[in-house]
């Protein structure tokens, strides 16, 4: 029976030695993500301004970006399990301070450092496991194994976390729902660190990544050598900036249009069910239509269009939840149109593929504070509508950037076409 389960897991691309770890990530991220869709409106209801809420999430995003980068260093220094345990401890300490001292006393001065401290936790826990997957999995199966990681990561944080919150807020209340997150993350850690056997690390891979500071240096050099990597990194920031910015103000706007926080949480979960489903689709579409075209038209233009439509749908349809939800799913699907960036970045260079991916990952981390920062800076002057148009404009700007991101094969094709044209003219 055990052998049959192992074969089945390996067949679908999940390393059997890490299977319990995947379940642990799903549960941990459910606990971490349960507050994402409703914390901002709750804090505003308690007396904070939308700007203060934006600042809070911005500082949180800064520590997320920092911890995301440090996860690789921690794994190399102490091993994946100890690195993940460190992330768990930071999460619990930050959460206890944020809930027990910050929110209960309604002290913004206390909320800022404690919520920032909490932000160090989940990337160190989750991304250390991602590094563990990279060390543990054979190269030919790594793409699928990483794909399953993002499936459980997004499914836990954005889907199960939102669905759980709709129940917990009604039956436990806001404060107790926040405390319950610690129960879920500890349960997830139990599966990932205790029940999960893990297996032995691939020492060859570990040696290849023994100095992340050298990798960072390579990343800085590659920016000078191949400037288009910077454009790809900027597009990656824009990709999920709205995803992190929306929860700061969109629930408040939806509520003003007759869509309750509970309905918003359900909508937020459905958005990312759509996102997960479209991730696979746009991987296939990218191979057929071209990676750059997929990012430009589906990712950039599609996301810009549905960003605006998602905002105006409740007004045009008098708070129709089902219509808004359908548009939300399509918006989440278009966010998946950026998936080919993970193929474009390493394809721009011949050798420094790891460094190129580092720039892309940095963009992913930076989006966690760029989105809330935009809201904090401009919500006072632009309002809900203006901020939404600003995010839509950023998607359009990303599409313009992608025009200049030509892959080596495209350059060669373009050069060959020019030569052919000259020959014909002659």
CORMO-V827740 format. One record per residue. N is the residue number from 1. RES is the residue in one letter. PHI is phi as a letter, one per 40 degrees, with the letter a starting at -180 (999 if undefined). Layout:
n->[N | N]
res->[RES | RES]
phi->[PHI | PHI]
This chain:
n->[1 | 2 | 3 | 4 | 5 | 6 | 7 | 8 | 9 | 10 | 11 | 12 | 13 | 14 | 15 | 16 | 17 | 18 | 19 | 20 | 21 | 22 | 23 | 24 | 25 | 26 | 27 | 28 | 29 | 30 | 31 | 32 | 33 | 34 | 35 | 36 | 37 | 38 | 39 | 40 | 41 | 42 | 43 | 44 | 45 | 46 | 47 | 48 | 49 | 50 | 51 | 52 | 53 | 54 | 55 | 56 | 57 | 58 | 59 | 60 | 61 | 62 | 63 | 64 | 65 | 66 | 67 | 68 | 69 | 70 | 71 | 72 | 73 | 74 | 75 | 76 | 77 | 78 | 79 | 80 | 81 | 82 | 83 | 84 | 85 | 86 | 87 | 88 | 89 | 90 | 91 | 92 | 93 | 94 | 95 | 96 | 97 | 98 | 99 | 100 | 101 | 102 | 103 | 104 | 105 | 106 | 107 | 108 | 109 | 110 | 111 | 112 | 113 | 114 | 115 | 116 | 117 | 118 | 119 | 120 | 121 | 122 | 123 | 124 | 125 | 126 | 127 | 128 | 129 | 130 | 131 | 132 | 133 | 134 | 135 | 136 | 137 | 138 | 139 | 140 | 141 | 142 | 143 | 144 | 145 | 146 | 147 | 148 | 149 | 150 | 151 | 152 | 153 | 154 | 155 | 156 | 157 | 158 | 159 | 160 | 161 | 162 | 163 | 164 | 165 | 166 | 167 | 168 | 169 | 170 | 171 | 172 | 173 | 174 | 175 | 176 | 177 | 178 | 179 | 180 | 181 | 182 | 183 | 184 | 185 | 186 | 187 | 188 | 189 | 190 | 191 | 192 | 193 | 194 | 195 | 196 | 197 | 198 | 199 | 200 | 201 | 202 | 203 | 204 | 205 | 206 | 207 | 208 | 209 | 210 | 211 | 212 | 213 | 214 | 215 | 216 | 217 | 218 | 219 | 220 | 221 | 222 | 223 | 224 | 225 | 226 | 227 | 228 | 229 | 230 | 231 | 232 | 233 | 234 | 235 | 236 | 237 | 238 | 239 | 240 | 241 | 242 | 243 | 244 | 245 | 246 | 247 | 248 | 249 | 250 | 251 | 252 | 253 | 254 | 255 | 256 | 257 | 258 | 259 | 260 | 261 | 262 | 263 | 264 | 265 | 266 | 267 | 268 | 269 | 270 | 271 | 272 | 273 | 274 | 275 | 276 | 277 | 278 | 279 | 280 | 281 | 282 | 283 | 284 | 285 | 286 | 287 | 288 | 289 | 290 | 291 | 292 | 293 | 294 | 295 | 296 | 297 | 298 | 299 | 300 | 301 | 302 | 303 | 304 | 305 | 306 | 307 | 308 | 309 | 310 | 311 | 312 | 313 | 314 | 315 | 316 | 317 | 318 | 319 | 320 | 321 | 322 | 323 | 324 | 325 | 326 | 327 | 328 | 329 | 330 | 331 | 332 | 333 | 334 | 335 | 336 | 337 | 338 | 339 | 340 | 341 | 342 | 343 | 344 | 345 | 346 | 347 | 348 | 349 | 350 | 351 | 352 | 353 | 354 | 355 | 356 | 357 | 358 | 359 | 360 | 361 | 362 | 363 | 364 | 365 | 366 | 367 | 368 | 369 | 370 | 371 | 372 | 373 | 374 | 375 | 376 | 377 | 378 | 379 | 380 | 381 | 382 | 383 | 384 | 385 | 386 | 387 | 388 | 389 | 390 | 391 | 392 | 393 | 394 | 395 | 396 | 397 | 398 | 399 | 400 | 401 | 402 | 403 | 404 | 405 | 406 | 407 | 408 | 409 | 410 | 411 | 412 | 413 | 414 | 415 | 416 | 417 | 418 | 419 | 420 | 421 | 422 | 423 | 424 | 425 | 426]
res->[X | X | X | X | X | X | X | X | X | X | X | X | X | X | X | X | X | X | X | X | X | X | X | X | X | X | X | X | X | X | X | X | X | X | X | X | X | X | X | X | X | X | X | X | X | X | X | X | X | X | X | X | X | X | X | X | X | X | X | X | X | X | X | X | X | X | X | X | X | X | X | X | X | X | X | X | X | X | X | X | X | X | X | X | X | X | X | X | X | X | X | X | X | X | X | X | X | X | X | X | X | X | X | X | X | X | X | X | X | X | X | X | X | X | X | X | X | X | X | X | X | X | X | X | X | X | X | X | X | X | X | X | X | X | X | X | X | X | X | X | X | X | X | X | X | X | X | X | X | X | X | X | X | X | X | X | X | X | X | X | X | X | X | X | X | X | X | X | X | X | X | X | X | X | X | X | X | X | X | X | X | X | X | X | X | X | X | X | X | X | X | X | X | X | X | X | X | X | X | X | X | X | X | X | X | X | X | X | X | X | X | X | X | X | X | X | X | X | X | X | X | X | X | X | X | X | X | X | X | X | X | X | X | X | X | X | X | X | X | X | X | X | X | X | X | X | X | X | X | X | X | X | X | X | X | X | X | X | X | X | X | X | X | X | X | X | X | X | X | X | X | X | X | X | X | X | X | X | X | X | X | X | X | X | X | X | X | X | X | X | X | X | X | X | X | X | X | X | X | X | X | X | X | X | X | X | X | X | X | X | X | X | X | X | X | X | X | X | X | X | X | X | X | X | X | X | X | X | X | X | X | X | X | X | X | X | X | X | X | X | X | X | X | X | X | X | X | X | X | X | X | X | X | X | X | X | X | X | X | X | X | X | X | X | X | X | X | X | X | X | X | X | X | X | X | X | X | X | X | X | X | X | X | X | X | X | X | X | X | X | X | X | X | X | X | X | X | X | X | X | X | X | X | X | X | X | X | X | X | X | X | X | X | X | X | X | X | X | X | X | X | X | X | X | X | X]
phi->[999 | c | c | c | c | c | c | c | c | c | c | c | g | c | d | c | c | b | d | c | c | c | c | c | c | d | c | d | c | c | c | c | c | c | c | d | c | b | c | c | c | c | c | c | c | c | h | c | c | c | c | c | c | c | c | d | c | c | c | d | c | c | c | c | c | c | c | c | c | c | d | c | c | c | c | c | c | b | g | c | c | c | c | c | c | c | c | c | c | c | c | c | c | c | c | c | c | c | c | c | b | c | c | c | c | f | b | c | c | c | c | d | c | c | c | c | c | c | c | c | c | c | c | c | c | c | c | c | c | c | c | d | d | c | c | c | b | d | d | c | b | c | d | c | c | c | d | c | d | c | c | c | c | c | c | c | c | b | b | c | d | c | c | c | c | c | c | c | c | c | c | b | g | c | c | c | c | c | c | c | d | c | c | c | c | c | c | c | c | c | c | c | b | b | c | c | c | g | g | c | c | c | c | c | c | c | c | c | b | c | b | c | c | c | c | c | c | c | c | c | c | c | c | c | c | b | d | c | c | c | c | c | c | c | c | c | c | c | d | b | c | c | d | c | c | d | c | c | b | c | d | c | c | d | c | c | b | g | b | c | c | c | c | c | c | c | c | c | c | c | d | c | c | c | c | c | c | c | d | c | d | c | c | c | d | d | c | c | c | h | c | c | c | c | c | c | c | c | c | c | c | c | c | c | c | c | c | c | c | c | c | c | d | c | c | c | b | f | g | c | c | c | c | c | c | c | c | c | c | c | c | c | c | c | d | c | c | c | d | c | d | c | c | c | d | c | c | c | b | c | b | c | c | c | c | c | c | c | c | c | c | c | c | c | c | c | c | c | b | c | d | c | c | c | c | c | c | b | c | c | c | b | g | d | c | c | c | c | c | c | c | c | c | c | c | c | c | c | c | c | d | c | d | c | c | c | c | d | c | c | c | c | c | c | c | c | c | c | c | c | c | c | c | c | c | c]
